[in-house]
C-alpha cells in the first residue's frame, strides 16, 4: 500500500462478511446492504499530538480486527480494493 496515514488516522479494509442472500433465499443487492462496521487495520499513523507537542501512541496496530462507527471516515479505493480512513477516536473496539 502506498498510503501512510498521518496523525491519529487509521486505514481500515472493511470486511465483506455480509451475506448476499437472505435466509429466505432472496438475493440482496449491494445498494441495499448496510455498510460493514468491522474490518482489518491496514496501517496506522504515529499518533495524536497533544497541545504541548507530545505524541500519544496509537491503541491499534496493523493486522488487528476492529469495530468502527457506522458513518465514520472517508472511503478510498486503490488497486480495486476499498479502504476506509478514520480517526482513532472513531474506532469503538478491538476484536479478539
N, CA, C and O atoms as a GROMACS GRO file, in nm:
protein
  384
    1UNK      N    1   0.084  -0.117   0.000
    1UNK     CA    2   0.000   0.000   0.000
    1UNK      C    3   0.088   0.124   0.000
    1UNK      O    4   0.189   0.131   0.071
    2UNK      N    5   0.050   0.220  -0.080
    2UNK     CA    6   0.128   0.343  -0.094
    2UNK      C    7   0.087   0.451   0.004
    2UNK      O    8   0.157   0.551   0.018
    3UNK      N    9  -0.025   0.432   0.073
    3UNK     CA   10  -0.074   0.532   0.167
    3UNK      C   11  -0.007   0.518   0.303
    3UNK      O   12   0.016   0.406   0.350
    4UNK      N   13   0.025   0.630   0.365
    4UNK     CA   14   0.076   0.632   0.502
    4UNK      C   15  -0.009   0.733   0.578
    4UNK      O   16  -0.001   0.853   0.550
    5UNK      N   17  -0.090   0.688   0.673
    5UNK     CA   18  -0.178   0.780   0.745
    5UNK      C   19  -0.100   0.876   0.834
    5UNK      O   20   0.006   0.841   0.887
    6UNK      N   21  -0.153   0.996   0.849
    6UNK     CA   22  -0.091   1.099   0.931
    6UNK      C   23  -0.164   1.112   1.064
    6UNK      O   24  -0.283   1.081   1.073
    7UNK      N   25  -0.094   1.159   1.166
    7UNK     CA   26  -0.156   1.185   1.296
    7UNK      C   27  -0.224   1.064   1.354
    7UNK      O   28  -0.165   0.956   1.362
    8UNK      N   29  -0.349   1.082   1.395
    8UNK     CA   30  -0.423   0.973   1.458
    8UNK      C   31  -0.518   0.903   1.359
    8UNK      O   32  -0.623   0.852   1.398
    9UNK      N   33  -0.481   0.903   1.233
    9UNK     CA   34  -0.563   0.838   1.130
    9UNK      C   35  -0.527   0.689   1.119
    9UNK      O   36  -0.413   0.650   1.144
   10UNK      N   37  -0.626   0.609   1.081
   10UNK     CA   38  -0.610   0.465   1.065
   10UNK      C   39  -0.674   0.425   0.933
   10UNK      O   40  -0.782   0.473   0.900
   11UNK      N   41  -0.608   0.338   0.857
   11UNK     CA   42  -0.664   0.287   0.732
   11UNK      C   43  -0.717   0.147   0.760
   11UNK      O   44  -0.645   0.060   0.809
   12UNK      N   45  -0.845   0.127   0.728
   12UNK     CA   46  -0.915   0.002   0.755
   12UNK      C   47  -0.965  -0.057   0.624
   12UNK      O   48  -1.015   0.014   0.538
   13UNK      N   49  -0.950  -0.189   0.610
   13UNK     CA   50  -1.011  -0.259   0.499
   13UNK      C   51  -1.137  -0.326   0.552
   13UNK      O   52  -1.129  -0.424   0.625
   14UNK      N   53  -1.256  -0.272   0.516
   14UNK     CA   54  -1.381  -0.328   0.568
   14UNK      C   55  -1.397  -0.474   0.530
   14UNK      O   56  -1.359  -0.516   0.420
   15UNK      N   57  -1.455  -0.552   0.622
   15UNK     CA   58  -1.477  -0.694   0.594
   15UNK      C   59  -1.598  -0.710   0.503
   15UNK      O   60  -1.688  -0.627   0.503
   16UNK      N   61  -1.598  -0.818   0.427
   16UNK     CA   62  -1.709  -0.848   0.337
   16UNK      C   63  -1.790  -0.964   0.390
   16UNK      O   64  -1.827  -1.054   0.315
   17UNK      N   65  -1.817  -0.964   0.520
   17UNK     CA   66  -1.885  -1.077   0.582
   17UNK      C   67  -2.037  -1.072   0.565
   17UNK      O   68  -2.107  -1.160   0.613
   18UNK      N   69  -2.087  -0.971   0.498
   18UNK     CA   70  -2.231  -0.959   0.476
   18UNK      C   71  -2.278  -1.066   0.377
   18UNK      O   72  -2.217  -1.085   0.272
   19UNK      N   73  -2.384  -1.133   0.411
   19UNK     CA   74  -2.439  -1.235   0.323
   19UNK      C   75  -2.512  -1.166   0.207
   19UNK      O   76  -2.579  -1.064   0.227
   20UNK      N   77  -2.500  -1.222   0.087
   20UNK     CA   78  -2.567  -1.163  -0.028
   20UNK      C   79  -2.702  -1.227  -0.054
   20UNK      O   80  -2.774  -1.187  -0.147
   21UNK      N   81  -2.739  -1.326   0.027
   21UNK     CA   82  -2.868  -1.392   0.015
   21UNK      C   83  -2.934  -1.396   0.153
   21UNK      O   84  -2.869  -1.432   0.252
   22UNK      N   85  -3.061  -1.361   0.160
   22UNK     CA   86  -3.133  -1.364   0.287
   22UNK      C   87  -3.162  -1.509   0.325
   22UNK      O   88  -3.151  -1.598   0.241
   23UNK      N   89  -3.200  -1.534   0.452
   23UNK     CA   90  -3.234  -1.671   0.493
   23UNK      C   91  -3.348  -1.730   0.411
   23UNK      O   92  -3.357  -1.853   0.398
   24UNK      N   93  -3.435  -1.646   0.355
   24UNK     CA   94  -3.546  -1.695   0.273
   24UNK      C   95  -3.509  -1.717   0.127
   24UNK      O   96  -3.594  -1.759   0.048
   25UNK      N   97  -3.383  -1.690   0.090
   25UNK     CA   98  -3.337  -1.712  -0.046
   25UNK      C   99  -3.343  -1.591  -0.137
   25UNK      O  100  -3.317  -1.602  -0.257
   26UNK      N  101  -3.378  -1.476  -0.083
   26UNK     CA  102  -3.385  -1.354  -0.163
   26UNK      C  103  -3.244  -1.295  -0.177
   26UNK      O  104  -3.173  -1.280  -0.078
   27UNK      N  105  -3.205  -1.262  -0.300
   27UNK     CA  106  -3.074  -1.204  -0.325
   27UNK      C  107  -3.079  -1.056  -0.290
   27UNK      O  108  -3.166  -0.982  -0.337
   28UNK      N  109  -2.985  -1.014  -0.207
   28UNK     CA  110  -2.980  -0.874  -0.162
   28UNK      C  111  -2.876  -0.800  -0.245
   28UNK      O  112  -2.759  -0.838  -0.245
   29UNK      N  113  -2.916  -0.693  -0.318
   29UNK     CA  114  -2.820  -0.617  -0.397
   29UNK      C  115  -2.726  -0.535  -0.307
   29UNK      O  116  -2.761  -0.505  -0.193
   30UNK      N  117  -2.609  -0.501  -0.359
   30UNK     CA  118  -2.510  -0.425  -0.282
   30UNK      C  119  -2.566  -0.292  -0.232
   30UNK      O  120  -2.529  -0.247  -0.124
   31UNK      N  121  -2.654  -0.229  -0.310
   31UNK     CA  122  -2.708  -0.099  -0.271
   31UNK      C  123  -2.800  -0.109  -0.150
   31UNK      O  124  -2.821  -0.009  -0.081
   32UNK      N  125  -2.856  -0.227  -0.122
   32UNK     CA  126  -2.948  -0.244  -0.010
   32UNK      C  127  -2.877  -0.292   0.117
   32UNK      O  128  -2.937  -0.292   0.224
   33UNK      N  129  -2.753  -0.333   0.105
   33UNK     CA  130  -2.679  -0.383   0.222
   33UNK      C  131  -2.636  -0.266   0.310
   33UNK      O  132  -2.609  -0.156   0.262
   34UNK      N  133  -2.628  -0.294   0.438
   34UNK     CA  134  -2.576  -0.194   0.530
   34UNK      C  135  -2.424  -0.192   0.519
   34UNK      O  136  -2.362  -0.293   0.486
   35UNK      N  137  -2.365  -0.076   0.547
   35UNK     CA  138  -2.220  -0.065   0.544
   35UNK      C  139  -2.161  -0.151   0.656
   35UNK      O  140  -2.216  -0.154   0.766
   36UNK      N  141  -2.051  -0.221   0.629
   36UNK     CA  142  -1.990  -0.301   0.735
   36UNK      C  143  -1.933  -0.209   0.843
   36UNK      O  144  -1.893  -0.097   0.815
   37UNK      N  145  -1.931  -0.258   0.966
   37UNK     CA  146  -1.877  -0.182   1.077
   37UNK      C  147  -1.755  -0.251   1.136
   37UNK      O  148  -1.706  -0.212   1.242
   38UNK      N  149  -1.706  -0.353   1.068
   38UNK     CA  150  -1.590  -0.426   1.116
   38UNK      C  151  -1.490  -0.440   1.002
   38UNK      O  152  -1.529  -0.452   0.886
   39UNK      N  153  -1.362  -0.437   1.036
   39UNK     CA  154  -1.260  -0.452   0.934
   39UNK      C  155  -1.123  -0.470   0.995
   39UNK      O  156  -1.106  -0.468   1.116
   40UNK      N  157  -1.025  -0.487   0.907
   40UNK     CA  158  -0.886  -0.508   0.949
   40UNK      C  159  -0.807  -0.379   0.932
   40UNK      O  160  -0.819  -0.310   0.831
   41UNK      N  161  -0.726  -0.348   1.032
   41UNK     CA  162  -0.639  -0.230   1.025
   41UNK      C  163  -0.525  -0.262   0.929
   41UNK      O  164  -0.453  -0.359   0.949
   42UNK      N  165  -0.509  -0.180   0.826
   42UNK     CA  166  -0.403  -0.198   0.727
   42UNK      C  167  -0.281  -0.115   0.765
   42UNK      O  168  -0.168  -0.160   0.750
   43UNK      N  169  -0.305   0.007   0.814
   43UNK     CA  170  -0.195   0.096   0.854
   43UNK      C  171  -0.247   0.194   0.958
   43UNK      O  172  -0.365   0.229   0.959
   44UNK      N  173  -0.157   0.239   1.045
   44UNK     CA  174  -0.192   0.337   1.147
   44UNK      C  175  -0.087   0.446   1.151
   44UNK      O  176   0.032   0.420   1.132
   45UNK      N  177  -0.130   0.568   1.176
   45UNK     CA  178  -0.039   0.681   1.184
   45UNK      C  179   0.042   0.676   1.313
   45UNK      O  180   0.027   0.584   1.393
   46UNK      N  181   0.129   0.776   1.333
   46UNK     CA  182   0.216   0.776   1.451
   46UNK      C  183   0.142   0.804   1.580
   46UNK      O  184   0.189   0.764   1.687
   47UNK      N  185   0.028   0.871   1.576
   47UNK     CA  186  -0.048   0.902   1.696
   47UNK      C  187  -0.090   1.047   1.701
   47UNK      O  188  -0.048   1.128   1.618
   48UNK      N  189  -0.173   1.079   1.799
   48UNK     CA  190  -0.225   1.214   1.816
   48UNK      C  191  -0.123   1.301   1.887
   48UNK      O  192  -0.060   1.258   1.983
   49UNK      N  193  -0.108   1.423   1.839
   49UNK     CA  194  -0.017   1.519   1.901
   49UNK      C  195  -0.098   1.607   1.995
   49UNK      O  196  -0.198   1.666   1.955
   50UNK      N  197  -0.055   1.617   2.122
   50UNK     CA  198  -0.124   1.700   2.220
   50UNK      C  199  -0.087   1.846   2.201
   50UNK      O  200   0.000   1.879   2.120
   51UNK      N  201  -0.153   1.934   2.275
   51UNK     CA  202  -0.128   2.077   2.264
   51UNK      C  203   0.014   2.115   2.306
   51UNK      O  204   0.068   2.216   2.259
   52UNK      N  205   0.076   2.035   2.394
   52UNK     CA  206   0.212   2.066   2.437
   52UNK      C  207   0.319   1.995   2.354
   52UNK      O  208   0.436   1.997   2.390
   53UNK      N  209   0.278   1.931   2.242
   53UNK     CA  210   0.374   1.874   2.149
   53UNK      C  211   0.407   1.727   2.168
   53UNK      O  212   0.485   1.672   2.091
   54UNK      N  213   0.350   1.662   2.268
   54UNK     CA  214   0.376   1.520   2.290
   54UNK      C  215   0.292   1.436   2.194
   54UNK      O  216   0.178   1.472   2.163
   55UNK      N  217   0.349   1.326   2.146
   55UNK     CA  218   0.276   1.236   2.058
   55UNK      C  219   0.228   1.117   2.140
   55UNK      O  220   0.308   1.044   2.199
   56UNK      N  221   0.095   1.097   2.142
   56UNK     CA  222   0.037   0.984   2.213
   56UNK      C  223   0.031   0.864   2.118
   56UNK      O  224  -0.021   0.875   2.006
   57UNK      N  225   0.084   0.751   2.161
   57UNK     CA  226   0.088   0.631   2.077
   57UNK      C  227  -0.053   0.584   2.043
   57UNK      O  228  -0.148   0.608   2.118
   58UNK      N  229  -0.065   0.516   1.929
   58UNK     CA  230  -0.192   0.462   1.884
   58UNK      C  231  -0.226   0.336   1.965
   58UNK      O  232  -0.138   0.261   2.005
   59UNK      N  233  -0.356   0.315   1.988
   59UNK     CA  234  -0.402   0.197   2.060
   59UNK      C  235  -0.418   0.078   1.967
   59UNK      O  236  -0.427  -0.036   2.013
   60UNK      N  237  -0.421   0.102   1.836
   60UNK     CA  238  -0.438  -0.007   1.739
   60UNK      C  239  -0.313  -0.020   1.653
   60UNK      O  240  -0.238   0.076   1.635
   61UNK      N  241  -0.294  -0.142   1.601
   61UNK     CA  242  -0.180  -0.169   1.513
   61UNK      C  243  -0.229  -0.240   1.388
   61UNK      O  244  -0.339  -0.294   1.385
   62UNK      N  245  -0.146  -0.239   1.285
   62UNK     CA  246  -0.180  -0.308   1.160
   62UNK      C  247  -0.203  -0.456   1.190
   62UNK      O  248  -0.130  -0.518   1.268
   63UNK      N  249  -0.305  -0.512   1.126
   63UNK     CA  250  -0.337  -0.653   1.140
   63UNK      C  251  -0.449  -0.681   1.239
   63UNK      O  252  -0.504  -0.792   1.239
   64UNK      N  253  -0.486  -0.585   1.322
   64UNK     CA  254  -0.592  -0.607   1.420
   64UNK      C  255  -0.729  -0.589   1.355
   64UNK      O  256  -0.747  -0.508   1.264
   65UNK      N  257  -0.827  -0.667   1.404
   65UNK     CA  258  -0.966  -0.651   1.362
   65UNK      C  259  -1.031  -0.550   1.456
   65UNK      O  260  -1.016  -0.560   1.577
   66UNK      N  261  -1.104  -0.455   1.400
   66UNK     CA  262  -1.167  -0.351   1.481
   66UNK      C  263  -1.313  -0.332   1.440
   66UNK      O  264  -1.355  -0.368   1.331
   67UNK      N  265  -1.390  -0.272   1.532
   67UNK     CA  266  -1.526  -0.229   1.504
   67UNK      C  267  -1.524  -0.077   1.509
   67UNK      O  268  -1.470  -0.018   1.603
   68UNK      N  269  -1.582  -0.013   1.408
   68UNK     CA  270  -1.578   0.132   1.399
   68UNK      C  271  -1.718   0.190   1.383
   68UNK      O  272  -1.812   0.116   1.353
   69UNK      N  273  -1.731   0.319   1.403
   69UNK     CA  274  -1.860   0.388   1.392
   69UNK      C  275  -1.920   0.369   1.254
   69UNK      O  276  -1.848   0.362   1.155
   70UNK      N  277  -2.051   0.362   1.248
   70UNK     CA  278  -2.121   0.331   1.124
   70UNK      C  279  -2.096   0.431   1.012
   70UNK      O  280  -2.078   0.390   0.897
   71UNK      N  281  -2.095   0.559   1.040
   71UNK     CA  282  -2.081   0.660   0.936
   71UNK      C  283  -1.947   0.732   0.942
   71UNK      O  284  -1.935   0.846   0.898
   72UNK      N  285  -1.848   0.666   0.997
   72UNK     CA  286  -1.716   0.730   1.017
   72UNK      C  287  -1.630   0.721   0.892
   72UNK      O  288  -1.646   0.631   0.810
   73UNK      N  289  -1.540   0.816   0.880
   73UNK     CA  290  -1.432   0.806   0.784
   73UNK      C  291  -1.459   0.849   0.642
   73UNK      O  292  -1.568   0.892   0.606
   74UNK      N  293  -1.353   0.836   0.564
   74UNK     CA  294  -1.354   0.869   0.422
   74UNK      C  295  -1.320   0.744   0.343
   74UNK      O  296  -1.222   0.676   0.372
   75UNK      N  297  -1.402   0.715   0.243
   75UNK     CA  298  -1.378   0.596   0.160
   75UNK      C  299  -1.272   0.627   0.057
   75UNK      O  300  -1.263   0.738   0.005
   76UNK      N  301  -1.190   0.525   0.028
   76UNK     CA  302  -1.081   0.538  -0.068
   76UNK      C  303  -1.061   0.403  -0.134
   76UNK      O  304  -1.070   0.299  -0.068
   77UNK      N  305  -1.036   0.402  -0.265
   77UNK     CA  306  -1.012   0.277  -0.338
   77UNK      C  307  -0.875   0.283  -0.403
   77UNK      O  308  -0.837   0.384  -0.461
   78UNK      N  309  -0.801   0.172  -0.394
   78UNK     CA  310  -0.670   0.161  -0.456
   78UNK      C  311  -0.653   0.018  -0.507
   78UNK      O  312  -0.673  -0.077  -0.432
   79UNK      N  313  -0.617   0.004  -0.632
   79UNK     CA  314  -0.596  -0.127  -0.695
   79UNK      C  315  -0.717  -0.219  -0.679
   79UNK      O  316  -0.702  -0.339  -0.658
   80UNK      N  317  -0.835  -0.163  -0.690
   80UNK     CA  318  -0.957  -0.243  -0.683
   80UNK      C  319  -1.000  -0.281  -0.543
   80UNK      O  320  -1.098  -0.354  -0.527
   81UNK      N  321  -0.931  -0.236  -0.441
   81UNK     CA  322  -0.966  -0.266  -0.303
   81UNK      C  323  -1.017  -0.139  -0.235
   81UNK      O  324  -0.957  -0.032  -0.249
   82UNK      N  325  -1.128  -0.152  -0.163
   82UNK     CA  326  -1.186  -0.038  -0.092
   82UNK      C  327  -1.126  -0.027   0.048
   82UNK      O  328  -1.108  -0.128   0.116
   83UNK      N  329  -1.095   0.094   0.088
   83UNK     CA  330  -1.041   0.122   0.221
   83UNK      C  331  -1.122   0.232   0.285
   83UNK      O  332  -1.196   0.304   0.218
   84UNK      N  333  -1.108   0.245   0.415
   84UNK     CA  334  -1.173   0.350   0.491
   84UNK      C  335  -1.067   0.416   0.577
   84UNK      O  336  -0.994   0.348   0.649
   85UNK      N  337  -1.059   0.549   0.572
   85UNK     CA  338  -0.963   0.623   0.654
   85UNK      C  339  -1.042   0.690   0.766
   85UNK      O  340  -1.128   0.774   0.740
   86UNK      N  341  -1.012   0.652   0.890
   86UNK     CA  342  -1.086   0.703   1.006
   86UNK      C  343  -0.989   0.758   1.110
   86UNK      O  344  -0.870   0.728   1.108
   87UNK      N  345  -1.043   0.839   1.201
   87UNK     CA  346  -0.965   0.883   1.316
   87UNK      C  347  -0.966   0.771   1.420
   87UNK      O  348  -1.058   0.689   1.423
   88UNK      N  349  -0.864   0.769   1.503
   88UNK     CA  350  -0.857   0.666   1.606
   88UNK      C  351  -0.981   0.672   1.697
   88UNK      O  352  -1.028   0.569   1.744
   89UNK      N  353  -1.034   0.791   1.722
   89UNK     CA  354  -1.150   0.806   1.809
   89UNK      C  355  -1.278   0.744   1.750
   89UNK      O  356  -1.374   0.720   1.823
   90UNK      N  357  -1.280   0.719   1.617
   90UNK     CA  358  -1.395   0.656   1.553
   90UNK      C  359  -1.394   0.504   1.570
   90UNK      O  360  -1.493   0.437   1.538
   91UNK      N  361  -1.283   0.449   1.619
   91UNK     CA  362  -1.274   0.305   1.643
   91UNK      C  363  -1.333   0.277   1.780
   91UNK      O  364  -1.290   0.334   1.880
   92UNK      N  365  -1.432   0.187   1.784
   92UNK     CA  366  -1.504   0.160   1.907
   92UNK      C  367  -1.444   0.045   1.987
   92UNK      O  368  -1.448   0.048   2.110
   93UNK      N  369  -1.388  -0.057   1.919
   93UNK     CA  370  -1.337  -0.174   1.990
   93UNK      C  371  -1.240  -0.252   1.902
   93UNK      O  372  -1.243  -0.244   1.780
   94UNK      N  373  -1.153  -0.326   1.969
   94UNK     CA  374  -1.063  -0.420   1.901
   94UNK      C  375  -1.123  -0.558   1.921
   94UNK      O  376  -1.155  -0.595   2.033
   95UNK      N  377  -1.138  -0.635   1.814
   95UNK     CA  378  -1.199  -0.768   1.820
   95UNK      C  379  -1.092  -0.871   1.853
   95UNK      O  380  -0.985  -0.872   1.792
   96UNK      N  381  -1.122  -0.957   1.948
   96UNK     CA  382  -1.035  -1.070   1.981
   96UNK      C  383  -0.920  -1.033   2.062
   96UNK      O  384  -0.839  -1.119   2.097
   0.00000   0.00000   0.00000
